[in-house]
Amino acid sequence: MLRRVSKIFFVVVGGGLGYQFGRDIFELFNTLLNFGNIPGQQYVGAVLGAIVFYLLANWLVEYIVAAVNWGEETLLKLPIVDVMFGAMGLISGLIIAFLLFLPISNIPIPVIGDLLPLVVSGLLGYLGFQVGFRKRDEIMAVFSIGRKDKTKKENSGIAANVEHKILDTSVIIDGRIADICRTGFIEGALVIPGFVLEELQHIADSSDVLKRNRGRRGLDILNKIQKELKVKVQIWEGDFEDVAEVDSKLIKLAKVLNGKVVTNDFNLNKVCELQGVPVLNINDLANAVKPVVLPGEELTVQVIKDGKEYGQGVAYLDDGTMIVVEGGRDYIGHDVDVLVTSVLQTSAGRMIFAKPKLLEKAL
């Protein structure tokens, strides 16, 4: 059926073109060959055009049918929502092309003025379809946030005009976010995506005892924040089906909600920075509030183990900051007065280098 329709279409187009340009073509041949006037030139041109395009159709119809079948199968596999948003984007692109048609068609260059509107229409239509098809989740999320209906806001779990802090799985399991919320330093609303809750549930149901305990601890922390603390907690029920990784979904959600990702995952922190997404790292906060230790200060520490280099000893402050004591191996298990020589600050934490005060006096 499709092959027959394609052939009929080619014949009709060929006949129409032959009828339209038949007289001009015969006049051109008459000028070159001088065979005289032929009556009914337009009708003869229509017949010849139909025959030529019928022959072309026999050659091209297989390619056309294959292309149509491929497009049909592709559209049938797509979700109806994707097709609808793609069609909306296509219509938007064609409307923009229509608005640009008049100024482009007035370009004084004949060929460009005739062909450029067609090229612009095709390009904008394609771009509109791609934007509507690929950005449909973000478009839906933007419209859902912008609703003014209070009931729908409550159902979606996301309020507008509020700074959103999006929690990832690691920071929930860590638990320090609850203590930070208790101090009142967190403003806005905490957003807990549904896919993060699913990941927590999978961890809590794990056969591994350690993973199961971590997952249950994360769920307990969420219950504590939601019930005991005066922090607004919102559940985002949506999902990004075209994205598999949870970290990638968090970044995409942060872009949609114009919010900030709260994490203590070093790798997620770096990816957020690369993609321009604001990120709040709990470890960075912990390092920032640690007591400041400057070179030249004296500390009393207990050396507890060997260091990586020969003769080094390792001690720790009460907040967990590691102190590398040069020549401190001889003092393992003892308290010793040390003199701070340098402080190294990294994203993973703060490291202090020192040497025994007795050694300093001897030098």
C-alpha positions as CSV (number, residue, x, y, z in Angstrom):
1,M,0.0,0.0,0.0
2,L,2.8,2.4,0.9
3,R,4.7,1.6,-2.3
4,R,1.5,2.3,-4.4
5,V,0.9,5.6,-2.6
6,S,4.5,6.6,-3.1
7,K,4.3,5.9,-6.8
8,I,1.1,7.8,-7.2
9,F,2.6,10.8,-5.3
10,F,5.6,10.8,-7.6
11,V,3.4,10.6,-10.7
12,V,1.2,13.5,-9.5
13,V,4.3,15.6,-8.6
14,G,5.9,14.9,-12.0
15,G,2.7,15.7,-13.9
16,G,2.3,19.0,-12.0
17,L,5.9,20.0,-12.6
18,G,5.6,19.0,-16.3
19,Y,2.4,21.1,-16.7
20,Q,4.0,24.1,-14.9
21,F,7.3,24.1,-16.8
22,G,6.4,22.2,-20.0
23,R,6.0,25.3,-22.2
24,D,9.4,26.8,-21.0
25,I,11.2,23.5,-21.6
26,F,9.7,23.1,-25.2
27,E,10.6,26.7,-26.0
28,L,14.2,26.0,-24.9
29,F,14.4,22.9,-27.1
30,N,12.7,24.8,-30.0
31,T,15.4,27.5,-29.7
32,L,18.2,24.9,-29.8
33,L,16.7,22.4,-32.4
34,N,14.1,24.5,-34.2
35,F,11.5,21.8,-34.6
36,G,8.6,24.2,-34.6
37,N,5.7,24.7,-32.2
38,I,4.0,21.7,-30.6
39,P,0.3,22.1,-29.7
40,G,-0.7,21.5,-26.1
41,Q,2.8,21.9,-24.8
42,Q,1.7,22.0,-21.2
43,Y,-0.3,18.8,-21.4
44,V,2.5,17.0,-23.3
45,G,4.9,18.3,-20.5
46,A,2.6,16.9,-17.9
47,V,2.5,13.5,-19.5
48,L,6.3,13.4,-19.9
49,G,6.8,14.6,-16.4
50,A,4.5,11.9,-15.0
51,I,6.4,9.2,-17.0
52,V,9.8,10.4,-15.9
53,F,8.8,10.6,-12.2
54,Y,7.2,7.2,-12.4
55,L,10.5,5.7,-13.6
56,L,12.2,7.5,-10.7
57,A,9.7,6.2,-8.3
58,N,10.5,2.6,-9.3
59,W,14.1,3.3,-8.3
60,L,13.5,5.4,-5.2
61,V,10.4,3.8,-3.7
62,E,12.3,1.0,-1.8
63,Y,14.5,3.6,-0.1
64,I,11.4,5.8,0.8
65,V,9.5,2.8,2.1
66,A,12.5,1.7,4.3
67,A,12.9,5.2,5.6
68,V,9.2,5.5,6.5
69,N,9.1,2.1,8.1
70,W,12.2,3.0,10.2
71,G,10.6,6.3,11.3
72,E,7.3,4.5,12.1
73,E,9.1,1.9,14.3
74,T,11.1,4.5,16.1
75,L,8.1,6.6,16.9
76,L,6.1,3.5,18.1
77,K,9.0,2.7,20.5
78,L,9.0,6.2,22.0
79,P,6.8,7.0,25.0
80,I,3.8,9.1,24.1
81,V,5.0,11.9,26.4
82,D,8.3,12.2,24.5
83,V,6.5,12.3,21.2
84,M,4.1,15.0,22.5
85,F,6.9,17.2,23.8
86,G,8.9,16.7,20.6
87,A,5.9,17.7,18.6
88,M,5.5,20.8,20.8
89,G,9.1,21.7,20.3
90,L,8.8,21.2,16.5
91,I,5.7,23.5,16.3
92,S,7.5,26.1,18.4
93,G,10.5,26.0,16.0
94,L,8.3,26.3,13.0
95,I,6.5,29.3,14.5
96,I,9.8,31.0,15.0
97,A,10.8,30.2,11.5
98,F,7.5,31.7,10.2
99,L,8.2,34.9,12.1
100,L,11.7,35.0,10.4
101,F,10.3,34.2,6.9
102,L,9.5,37.7,5.8
103,P,12.8,39.4,6.7
104,I,14.8,36.5,5.3
105,S,12.8,36.4,2.0
106,N,13.5,40.1,1.4
107,I,17.2,39.4,1.0
108,P,18.1,40.9,-2.4
109,I,20.2,37.9,-3.5
110,P,17.6,35.8,-5.5
111,V,18.9,32.3,-4.7
112,I,19.5,33.0,-1.0
113,G,16.2,34.8,-0.6
114,D,14.4,31.8,-2.0
115,L,16.3,28.9,-0.4
116,L,17.3,30.3,3.0
117,P,13.7,30.4,4.4
118,L,13.4,26.6,3.7
119,V,16.8,25.9,5.3
120,V,15.9,28.0,8.4
121,S,12.5,26.3,8.7
122,G,14.1,22.9,8.6
123,L,16.9,23.8,11.0
124,L,14.6,25.5,13.6
125,G,12.1,22.7,13.4
126,Y,14.7,20.1,14.0
127,L,16.2,22.1,16.9
128,G,12.8,22.6,18.4
129,F,12.0,18.9,18.3
130,Q,15.3,18.0,19.9
131,V,14.9,20.5,22.7
132,G,11.3,19.4,23.4
133,F,12.2,15.7,23.2
134,R,15.4,15.8,25.4
135,K,14.4,18.4,27.9
136,R,10.9,17.2,28.6
137,D,11.7,16.2,32.3
138,E,13.1,19.7,33.0
139,I,10.1,21.4,31.2
140,M,7.6,19.4,33.2
141,A,9.5,20.1,36.5
142,V,9.6,23.8,35.8
143,F,5.9,24.0,35.1
144,S,5.2,21.9,38.2
145,I,7.3,24.2,40.4
146,G,5.6,27.3,38.9
147,R,2.1,26.2,39.8
148,K,0.3,28.5,42.1
149,D,-2.2,25.9,43.2
150,K,-1.3,25.1,46.8
151,T,-2.8,21.6,46.7
152,K,-0.7,20.6,43.8
153,K,2.4,22.1,45.5
154,E,1.8,19.9,48.5
155,N,1.2,16.8,46.3
156,S,4.5,17.4,44.4
157,G,6.3,18.0,47.7
158,I,8.3,21.0,46.3
159,A,7.6,24.6,47.1
160,A,8.5,27.5,44.9
161,N,10.5,30.5,46.0
162,V,12.5,28.4,48.5
163,E,16.2,27.6,48.4
164,H,16.4,23.9,48.0
165,K,19.2,21.7,49.6
166,I,19.2,18.4,47.9
167,L,20.5,15.5,50.0
168,D,22.5,12.6,48.6
169,T,22.7,9.1,50.0
170,S,26.1,9.5,51.6
171,V,25.3,12.6,53.6
172,I,22.1,11.0,54.9
173,I,24.0,7.9,56.1
174,D,26.7,10.1,57.6
175,G,24.2,11.7,60.0
176,R,26.0,14.9,60.7
177,I,23.4,16.8,58.6
178,A,20.9,16.3,61.5
179,D,23.3,18.1,63.9
180,I,23.8,20.9,61.4
181,C,20.1,21.3,61.0
182,R,19.7,21.4,64.8
183,T,22.0,24.4,65.0
184,G,19.9,26.4,62.6
185,F,22.6,27.0,60.0
186,I,20.6,25.3,57.2
187,E,18.1,27.7,55.6
188,G,15.4,26.8,53.0
189,A,14.1,23.3,52.5
190,L,15.7,20.0,52.5
191,V,14.8,18.0,49.4
192,I,15.0,14.2,49.5
193,P,14.6,12.7,46.0
194,G,12.5,9.6,45.6
195,F,15.4,7.8,43.9
196,V,17.7,8.5,46.9
197,L,15.0,6.9,49.2
198,E,14.9,3.9,46.9
199,E,18.7,3.6,47.1
200,L,18.6,3.9,50.9
201,Q,15.9,1.2,51.0
202,H,18.0,-1.2,48.9
203,I,21.0,-0.6,51.2
204,A,18.8,-1.2,54.2
205,D,17.6,-4.5,52.7
206,S,21.1,-5.7,51.8
207,S,22.3,-9.1,52.9
208,D,25.6,-7.5,54.0
209,V,25.3,-6.6,57.7
210,L,27.4,-3.4,57.4
211,K,25.4,-2.1,54.5
212,R,22.1,-3.0,56.1
213,N,23.1,-1.1,59.3
214,R,24.2,1.9,57.3
215,G,20.9,2.0,55.3
216,R,18.8,1.7,58.5
217,R,20.9,4.5,60.1
218,G,20.2,6.7,57.1
219,L,16.4,6.1,57.3
220,D,16.6,6.8,61.1
221,I,18.4,10.1,60.4
222,L,15.6,11.1,57.9
223,N,12.9,10.3,60.4
224,K,14.7,12.3,63.1
225,I,15.1,15.3,60.8
226,Q,11.5,15.2,59.7
227,K,9.9,14.6,63.1
228,E,12.2,16.2,65.7
229,L,13.8,19.2,64.0
230,K,12.3,22.4,62.8
231,V,13.4,22.0,59.2
232,K,11.2,21.9,56.2
233,V,11.6,18.5,54.5
234,Q,10.2,17.9,51.0
235,I,10.0,14.6,49.1
236,W,10.6,14.9,45.3
237,E,8.6,12.1,43.7
238,G,9.8,12.5,40.2
239,D,12.6,10.6,38.4
240,F,14.8,11.0,35.3
241,E,14.3,7.7,33.5
242,D,16.9,8.5,30.8
243,V,19.6,8.7,33.5
244,A,20.9,5.6,35.3
245,E,23.3,6.9,37.9
246,V,22.0,8.4,41.1
247,D,24.7,11.1,41.2
248,S,23.8,12.2,37.6
249,K,20.1,12.4,38.7
250,L,21.1,14.6,41.7
251,I,23.0,17.0,39.4
252,K,20.1,17.2,37.0
253,L,17.6,17.8,39.8
254,A,19.7,20.5,41.2
255,K,19.7,22.3,37.8
256,V,15.9,21.8,37.5
257,L,15.1,23.2,41.0
258,N,18.0,25.7,40.9
259,G,19.1,24.2,44.2
260,K,22.3,23.0,45.9
261,V,23.5,19.5,46.4
262,V,24.5,18.5,50.0
263,T,27.1,15.7,50.1
264,N,30.3,14.4,51.6
265,D,31.2,12.5,48.5
266,F,34.5,13.8,47.1
267,N,33.8,12.6,43.5
268,L,30.3,14.0,43.4
269,N,31.7,17.3,44.8
270,K,34.1,17.5,41.8
271,V,31.5,16.6,39.2
272,C,29.1,19.3,40.6
273,E,31.9,21.9,40.3
274,L,32.6,20.9,36.7
275,Q,29.0,21.2,35.7
276,G,28.5,24.5,37.6
277,V,26.1,23.1,40.2
278,P,26.4,24.6,43.7
279,V,27.5,22.0,46.2
280,L,27.7,22.0,50.0
281,N,30.3,19.5,51.3
282,I,29.9,18.5,54.9
283,N,33.6,17.6,55.1
284,D,34.5,21.1,53.9
285,L,32.2,22.5,56.6
286,A,33.8,20.3,59.3
287,N,37.3,21.4,58.2
288,A,36.3,25.0,58.2
289,V,35.1,25.0,61.8
290,K,38.2,23.1,63.2
291,P,40.4,25.2,65.5
292,V,43.0,27.1,63.6
293,V,46.6,25.9,64.2
294,L,49.4,28.2,63.0
295,P,53.1,27.3,62.4
296,G,55.1,28.1,65.6
297,E,52.3,27.1,68.0
298,E,53.0,24.5,70.7
299,L,50.8,21.5,71.3
300,T,50.7,18.5,73.6
301,V,49.8,15.3,71.8
302,Q,50.1,11.6,72.3
303,V,52.0,9.8,69.5
304,I,50.1,6.5,68.8
305,K,51.7,4.9,65.7
306,D,54.4,5.1,63.1
307,G,54.2,7.4,60.1
308,K,54.8,6.6,56.5
309,E,58.3,8.0,56.4
310,Y,61.2,6.7,58.5
311,G,61.3,8.1,62.0
312,Q,57.8,9.7,61.8
313,G,55.1,9.4,64.4
314,V,51.4,10.1,64.1
315,A,49.1,11.8,66.6
316,Y,45.6,13.1,66.5
317,L,43.8,16.1,67.9
318,D,40.4,15.7,69.6
319,D,38.6,16.7,66.3
320,G,40.4,13.9,64.4
321,T,43.0,16.1,62.7
322,M,46.1,14.1,62.0
323,I,49.5,15.4,63.2
324,V,52.7,14.0,61.6
325,V,55.5,14.4,64.1
326,E,59.0,14.3,62.6
327,G,61.2,12.1,64.7
328,G,58.2,11.1,66.8
329,R,58.7,7.4,66.4
330,D,60.7,7.3,69.7
331,Y,57.7,8.8,71.6
332,I,55.0,6.3,70.6
333,G,52.6,5.7,73.5
334,H,53.8,8.9,75.3
335,D,52.6,12.5,75.5
336,V,55.0,14.9,74.0
337,D,55.2,18.7,73.5
338,V,55.5,19.5,69.8
339,L,56.1,22.6,67.8
340,V,53.9,23.1,64.6
341,T,56.1,23.6,61.5
342,S,53.4,23.6,58.7
343,V,49.7,23.0,58.1
344,L,48.4,21.4,54.9
345,Q,44.7,22.0,54.0
346,T,43.0,19.7,51.4
347,S,39.5,18.8,50.5
348,A,40.0,15.5,52.3
349,G,41.0,17.2,55.5
350,R,43.7,19.1,57.4
351,M,47.1,17.7,58.1
352,I,49.6,19.2,60.6
353,F,53.3,18.7,60.5
354,A,55.3,19.2,63.7
355,K,58.5,18.2,65.5
356,P,59.2,17.6,69.2
357,K,59.9,20.6,71.2
358,L,62.8,18.9,72.9
359,L,64.4,18.4,69.4
360,E,63.9,22.1,68.6
361,K,65.7,23.1,71.8
362,A,68.6,20.8,71.0
363,L,68.9,22.4,67.6
